[in-house]
Amino acid sequence: MDLSTLTIAGLEAHLRERVAAALAQVGAPGASFELVVPPQPEQGDLGFPCFALARVLRRAPPQIAREVAAALTPDAVIAAVRDDKGYVNLKLRDATLVQVVLRQALTQGARFGADGAVAPQHWLIEYSSPNTNKPLHLGHLRNNLLGAAVAALLRFVGHQVTRVNLVNDRGVHICKSMLAYQLWGEGRDPAGAGQKGDRLVGDCYVLFERRLSEEYAAWQQTPAAAERLAVWLASAEGRAASAAQAQDPATPSPAQLCFAAYKDDYFNEASALGAQVRQLLVQWEQGEPAVIALWRRMNDWVLAGFQATYERMGVGFELMQYESETYKLGKRLVQEGLERGVLLRRPDGAVVCDLAQVGLSGEKVLLRRDGTSVYMTQDLGTAVERVDQLQPAVLVYVVGDEQNYHFDVLFKILGLLRPGLAERCRHLSYGMIRLPEGRMKSREGTVVDADDLMDEMHRLARGETEARVAEGKAHTADLSEEELEHRAEYIGMAALKYFLLKYSPRSSFEYDPRASIDFLGQTGPYCLFNYARTRSLVRKVGGGEPRFEATAAARLTTPQELELVRRLAEWPALVLRAAESCDPSRVAEYLFELCKRFAFIFTDKANHPIASCEDAELRAARLQLVAAVGHTVKAGLGLLGIAALEEM
């Protein structure tokens, strides 16, 4: 075995070959096993249980483990083998592990752990998908950062990735902002108002909802409202509400319940503002020139604002699609489904899918009785068009968990209309995110804009940086105004991105801006700080970037040094699992643990001096380890969309 060319993957393959041969020797050829890290370090570096073999070999697991351990003789990689109550544990040769890991990390640098996908595929990732009636908000931040990180991970391990943004730029909600601008906008534009375009249009949307609420409150005092309330009070629901309030006066009044339930119907049936919105939508669909001109003007304002926010977030797309262009897609597909008998036409003319065909109850309307398409129809058509044109092997939709049922139905209907397509689709569902102030409500104008939150993180990061300078904790005490702003932006965005990505996608959580900026916690700034430490050491010792030297590397022998090497050895497999499970939180957790172990060595100057180490060879060895940690942290941060700072 040539250790000078052995990689981490090669080392793992060698171990699997040795274990497979040992299992064959005891009578279990082809038996499956998984090498995992034992719970206690003294048990070994890797191990596997033998309990599943007991039924096949008809022997007790401890006996099987003894036989397998006896067949696994030490070699250039394996230092020792032991059995322990039905488990086989392997101790690797420290010098071999150090040599393999450091050589690969230092040789590959920023690409350490890359290109691990065995069978690279084309993945299409759809994320962001905003509405052009308001700015991007906190929920969009999680969506964008999650989608961008998943795309970066997949590319890093070797897959081809197409990032797609399907912008919702049509419909009733867009017409609400347009009507508000017509009625109360006073001809303003972003330049004249001193606002980003998305913020100006968002203000129009909020204003519309406020005026609609005022209109609705006034309507509730009319005879028509009194008549509706009387009918509702006579219903079973109304009688139950009256009885409930009689028992507990603190409960909402029947009138409150009635009018809260009727508000959406009021907009569609009795509202003067609602009628104007619907008329605008009809005119848009008919291509009325003045309406189209206003729509394009306001959409352009919003899209320019989105682009500025995307650039600050550090996210982008290879393909931009717009619902104004795609909303009619799917009609041909629905017609094909009718012809094949997969879909049905109801007596009223609507086309539906009987969901019993896919194990669900009810039916899903795909074309209304007037022949117009619904949102699901567009999604069906868009998916098929993407597959036909781009040929992706996997389609991932990054959308919140409130849409779980929608995507379950979408994928099942896709499977009916295009057999095999459902298996290529994934819904990357994620949970709610909130600030301490409470849930966001865009209609009431209390939504937390992404721009505002990024500004707040910049402010907090600047304050923390200035405090560290004052306390002498920053590397440079005479930072210029430009450098302070530069660091504040990087640190603030690192704090935001790391916090939003350190939770598994399905988790819901509260975002605490101040906790996310902590330099000593499980945060982006903590990881940035430790990366900057690695760069400071490389600069301080001098001589350029450390290169791998096998003789020097062999001097890394303390438990803390070897533990850090073992953590580095886990990186290629971990980043591959993170990519293919679409879970960037694995990378975030790994980086924190790696930095924590590095920080222990860095601060343990009595037992692990680095720059001050008088033994030149040992100093070179530790510097190699420092550089390897730096390469890995920088690569991991980059996958989370976090740009590393050379100094902090």
N, C-alpha and C positions, 0 to 999 in steps of 0.2 A: 504494500500500500504506500503510495507516494503522498506523504502528508503535505508536501509543498504545493499540491494542486487540489487538495481535498476541501470541499465547501461544506457549509452547514447542512445543505440538502444531501450532499454525498455522505456525510457522516451519519445522518439519520437513515439513509438508504442502507448503509453498511450494517447498522444496528438491526434494522428490520430483517435483513438477509440472515444475520447470525441467529436472531430469535426464531425465524421461520425454519431454519435448518435444525435448531435444537428441538422445536416442536415436532418436526417430522421424525427426528431420531427417537422420541419417546412415544411415537405412534399416532401423532395428530398432524399429518401433512395437510397444508392448506387451511389450518385453523386461523380464524380471524383474531386479531389482538390490537390493542392500542397502547402505545407507550405514553405514559403520563408521569408527571412529576409527583413523587411520593409526598405525603403530608408533612413528614419530618425530614430535614436535611440529612440527618445521620443515617437515614435509611438508604440513601443513594441519590443518584441524579435522575434516573428514569426507572420505571417499573411497570408491571402488568399483572393482573390477577389470573388465577388458573381455575376458578370455580366453574366457569362455563365448560371446561374440558372434562369435568368429573363424570357427567352422564355418558360422554363418548368413550372415555378411557376406562370407565368403571373402577376408578381409584379415587381415593380421597384427595381433595385439593392440596393439602400440605405435602403429600407424597409426590404428586405430580410436580409441584413447585421444586421439590428437592431434585427430582430427576432432570427437569429442565435446567436448573442452575448448574448441575453437574455437567451437562452437555455444553454449557456456555463457557468455554475456557477463555481466559484473558488474552488480549491481543494488543495491537498498537493503539486501539481506541478504548477498549474495555479494560479497566484496572482490576475490578473484582466483581464477583457475582454472589449474591446471597439470597436464600429463601427465607420468607418470614410469614408464617401462618397462612399459607396458600398464595402468597405473592412472590414474584421474582423481581428483585431489585438490582439494578446495574449501577456500579460506580465507574465513571469515566476517568480517563487519565487527564489530570489537570493540565499538564503541559500540552497535550494534544488539543484539548478544547480551547485553550488560550490561543494556540497557534492558528487553529482553523478560524475562530471567530474574529480575532483581530486582523488577520490577513484579509479576510473578506470585507470587513467593515472599512478598513483603511484603503483598500484597493478600489472598492465600489463607491466610497464616499457618499454623496447624496442619493445614489441609486442602491445603497445597501438595503437588501430585502425586496428589491423590485423584480418584476417579470417572473413571479412565482406561479402564475396560472398555468396549469398543465395543458389545458385546451382553450386558448384565448377565443373569445366570442365578441360579437357586436352587441353592445348594450345600448338601449335608448332610455334616457332618464328624463322624464317630464317633471319639472318643478317650477315654482313661483306662481304662474297662472293667476295674475292679479286682475282685478276689475279696474277699468279706467274711469272710475268715479271718485277715487280717493287715493291718498298716498299709501305706500307700503307701511305696514304696522308691525307690532311685535310678533304676531303670528307669522307674518311673511318672513320675518328675520329667521325664525326657526326653520321654516320651510326651505328658504333659499340656502341657508348654511348647511342644512342636512343634505339637500340635493347636491350641492356643489361638493361637499365632502365625500359623498358616496361616489360621485363621478370621478373625483381625484383618486380615490382608493382603487377603483376598478381600472383606471388607466395605469396606475403605478404598478399593479401586478400583471399588466400585459394585455388587458382587454381593450378593444376599440369602443369608444364611447361617443354618443351623440347626445348633447344636452339640448332639451327642447323647452321652450316657453310658449304656452298657449294662452294668449291674452284675451280676456273676456271684455271685448270692446263694443258690445251691442246689447240691446235689451232694455227693459223697463228701468232698471237702476241707472243706466247711462242717461236715459231720457229725463230722469228726475233732475240730474245735475244740469242738463241742457236747458230744461224749462226754468229752473231757478236762475240760471245765467240770463236767459231772455227777460225774465220778469224783474229781477233785482240786481243783476250783475253790473249795470251801469257802464257797460262797454269796457270794463277793465281787462288788462292783459297782464301776464306775469311780470314783464319788465316794468310797466307802469305801477303795478301794485307792490313791487319789490318782494315778490314771492316766487317760490318754485311753482311750476305749472300744476303739478299734482296736488299741491296744497291749496291753490286757488280753486281748482275744480272740486276738491274735497270739501272746502268751505261751502260751495254751492249745494252740495249734496246734504250737508248738515242743515243748512238753511232751509232747504226744501222740507226735510223731515220736521223741522221746528214749525214751519208755516202749516204743514199738513196737520200737525197736532193741534195747533190753534184752531184751524178750520173744523177739526173733528170735535174739539171741546165746545165750539159754538153750535155745531149741529146737534149736540146732545141736549140742547135747550129747546129744540124745535118740536112741533107736534109729531113729525115723522119719527123722531127718536123716542118720544113717549109711547107711540103706538108699538114700536119694535120692542121696547122694554116690557110693555104690558103682555105682549104675546110670549115673550121669553119667561116672564114670571109665572105664566100659566103652564109652562112646560114642566116636565119632570125635573129637569136640571134647575130651573128657576125655583121650583118649590123646595128642592133640596138645599139650595143656597139660602133661601129665606129661613128655613128651619135651622140651618147651621148658625146663622147670625143671631137668631133668637136665643140659641143656647150659649153663644159666645159672641158678645158685641164687638170683640176685638177683631173678628174675622172680616175680610172684605165684604162690602155691601153687595147685595144682588145687582144693583145698578153698575157698580164697578166691574163685577165679573162679566156682566152682559156686554158692556161697551168695550172691555178689554178683548173679549172674544170676537167682537164684530169688527174691529178696526181694519183688518186686512180686507174683509168683505166690503166695508164702507169705501175703501180706496177704489175698489173695482166696480162698485154699484152706484154710489151716491155722491162721491167727492167731485167737486168741480176741478180741483187740481189733478185728481186721478184721471179725469176725462181728458184733460189737456196733455197729460203724459202719454196716454194711450194714443191720442191723435198724433203726437210727435212720432211715436213708434210706427204707426201706419204710414205716415209720410216718409219716414226713413226707409221702410221696406219698399215703398213705391219709388224711391229715388228722387224725391222732391229736392231740387237743387239747393235752395236756401238751407234746408234742414241738413242735407249732406255736407254743405260747406261749414256750418256751425259744428257738426259732429266731428269733422276732420280737424278743425281748428282746435277744439277742446281736447280731442284725443292726442294731437301732437304735443300740446302743452303737458299732458300727463305723461306721455311716453318719454319726453325729454327729462322730466323729473324723475321717472323710474330709472332712466339710464344713469343719472348722476348718483342715485342711491346704490344701484348695482355696482358701479365703479368703486364706491367707497366700501361696500361690502366685500369686493373682490370676487364677484361671481359673474359668469357670462354664459353664453349659449351659442351653439352652432346653428340652431334653427329657431326662428321666431315665427309663430303662427298666430292668426287672429281669428276670433270667432265670427267676425263679420265676413270672413272669407270661407270659413269651414262649416257654418251652421247648417248648410243645406246638404253637407256630406251625409251619407247614410241612407238617403231615400232610395237610391238604386239598390243598396244592400237589402233594405226592407222589402223592396219589390221582388228580389230574388228569393227571399225567405217566404213570401206569399206563394210564389210559383212552386216552391218545393214543398209547401204544406207545413213548414216549420212555424210560420206565423199565420194569424187568422184575422179576417176582417169582420168586425162586429156589424150588426144590423144598422147602427147609426153611422157607419162608414169608417170608424176609427180602426187602425191596425194595431193588434196587440200580440204579445207573446204569452202563451199560457205557461206560467212558471212551474206548473206541476211537471213539465218535461225535464226540469233541471233540479227537482227535489225541493222546490219552494212553493209557497201558497200564493194564490192570487194571480193577477195578470199585470203585465207592464205595457202601458200605451207607448207605441213608438211613432205613430202618426195620429194626430188629432183627427176628428171627424171632418174638419175643413181641409185636411191634407197637409197642414203645417207640421214640422218636425219638433220634437222635444229634445231636451239636453242629452238624453241617453242616445238618441238617434245620431246626434253629432259625434258623440264619443265612439260609437260603433264605426261610423264612417272614417273618423280620424285614425283609429287604430288600424283599420284595414289599409287605408292609404299609406300610412307609415310603413307597414310591413311590405306592401307591394313596391314602394319606391326605394326604401332604405335597407330592406332585408335584415332587420335586427333579429338576433336570436332571442333576446329578452327585452321586454318593455316594462319599465318600472314607473309607476305613478306615485309621486311624493305628495300625499294629500292627507289632511287631518282625519282622525278616527271617526268624526261625525259622518264621514262618507263611506264607512265600512260596508253598509248594505248596498249602496249604489254600485260599488266596485264588485261586490260579490255577484250582483245581478248582471252587471256589464260583462264580466268575464264569462259567465255561464251562457249568456245569449251569444256572445262572440263564438263560443264553442259550438253552438248550434248552427250558426250561419257560416262559420269557417272552421271546420273540424281541425283540432290541433292547435288553434291559436290561443285558446284559453290557457293552455299549459305554459305558454311563453310570456304570460302577463303576471306582474306582481304589483300589489298595492303596498307601498311602504307607508304604513299607517303610523301616525304619531299623535301623541297626546296633547292636551291643552297646556299652554304656558300663560302665566299670569304674573303681574307685579303685586307687591304688597298692597297697593291701593285697591285691588279687586279686578274683576273680569272686565275686559275691554268691551265697549259698546259703541260701535262706529255710528249708528244712527243718532245717538245722543251727542255725538261730538266729543266723547271722552276716550276715544281710541288713543293708544300710545303709539305715536308715529315712530317709524324706524329711525328717521333722521333725528328726532328729538332724543331718542334713547342713545343713539351714537354720540350726539353732542354731550349728553350727560356723562357718558363713559369717558369721553375726552376730558371733560372738566375734572372728574374724579381722578383720572390718571395723572393729569397735570398737577393737581394738588398733592398727590402721593409722591410724585417725582420731586417736587419742590421741597417737601418735607424730608425726603431721604437725602437730598443735597445738603439741606441745612444741618442734618444730623451726621453728615460725613459718610453716609452709607453708599452714595452713588460714586461711580468710578471717577467722575469729573465734577469738581465743585463749581467750576466757572462756565456752566452751560450757557450758550447764547439763547436768545429768545427763539430763534429758528429751530435750534436743537431741542429745546424744551417742548415746542409744539410738535416736532417730529416724533419724539419719544411718547408724548401724551397720546397721539393718535395710534401709534403702534401698540402701546400697552393697553389703552382703552379697548381697541378692537380685539386684542388677544384675550382680554378678560371676558368680553361679551361672547366671542365665538367659543372659547373653551367651555364656559358655563353652559351654553345652550347645547353643546355637543357631548358633554360628559355624561349625560343621562341617555339610557337606551331609548330608541325612538318611541316606543310605546308608552314611556313614562310621561305622566303629567307632573308639573312641578311649578314652584314659584321662583321667579328670577329676582335675586337680591343683588342690585348693582354694587353695593358697598362690599358685600362678601366676595363678589367675583373679582375684586381688585386686590385682594389680600396677597401680599408677596410671600406669605408663609403657609398658605393653605393649598388645597387641591384646586389650583387656579391656573389660568394662562400666564399671568405675570410670574408665578413661581417657576413655571417651566422656562419662560423667557429668561428669567434671572439666572437659572442654572446653565442654560445654554451660553449666556454671556460669560459666566464663570469659566466655561471650557475655553472660550476664545481668549479670555484674559490670560489664562495659563499658557496657551500656545504663544501668545505675543510676549509674555513675560520671560519665558525660557528662551525664546528666540530660535533662530535656525530654520525658519520656515515650517511648513506643515509636516508633522511627524510621519515618517514612513515605517512600514512594518519591518521589524528586525527580529527574527526568530530567537536569536540568542538572548536579546534583552527581554523579549516578551516572556521567556521562561522564568524570569525573576518575579513574576506576579504570583504570589503563593499564599497571601493572607486570606482568611475566610471572606473578608469583605471584598477584596479584589476579585476573588473567584466567583462570589455571588453576583457581582456586577457583570462579569463575563457571561455567566449563565443567563442573566436577564437579556443581554445583547443577543445571545444565541436564540432566544425565543422570538425575536422580532420578525424574521421572514415568515414564519408560520402564522404568527399572530396577525400580521398585516393582511395576509391572504385570507384568513378567516373573517376578519373585519370587512374586507371587500365583498366577499361572496355572501355574507350574511347581511350586507348593507347596514352595518352598525359601526359608525365612527366612534362610539363611546368606548369601544375596546381599545382604540388607539389612545384616547384621552387618558384612560385609566393606566395603561401601560406607561405612558410618558411620565405621569406623576410618580409611579413606583420606581421607574428608572432614575428620575431626578432625585428622588428621596435617598436612594442608595448612593448615588454619586455625591450628594450633599454631605452625607455622613463621612465619606472618605475625604472630601475637600476640607471639611472643618476639623478632622482628626489629625491635626498637624503633628502631634506627638508620635503617633504610630504610622501615619501615612503622609509624611512630608512629600511635596511634589516639587515646586520651584526651589525650595530650600534643601532638597535632598542632596547630600554630599556624595552619595554613590552615583556616579554618572550613568552607569548602565541601568540601575534601578530607576533613576529619574527618567531616563528615556523610555523605560517600560511603562511607567505610570503615565507619562505623557501620551504614549500610544493609546492607552486605555481612555484617557481624557478625550483625545481626539475622536475615538470611536463613539464614545457617548455623545459628543457634540454632533457628529454626522447624523446619528440616529434621532436625536431630539429635533434637530433642524428638519429632517425629512418628515418626522411625525407631525410636527407643527404645520409644515407646509400642506400636509394632507388634510388638516383641519382648517386650512385657509388662513393660517396665522403666519405672518412674515416675522422672521427672527431678527433680533437686534444684536449687534456685535458688542454693544456696551449698554449697561444700565446703571 
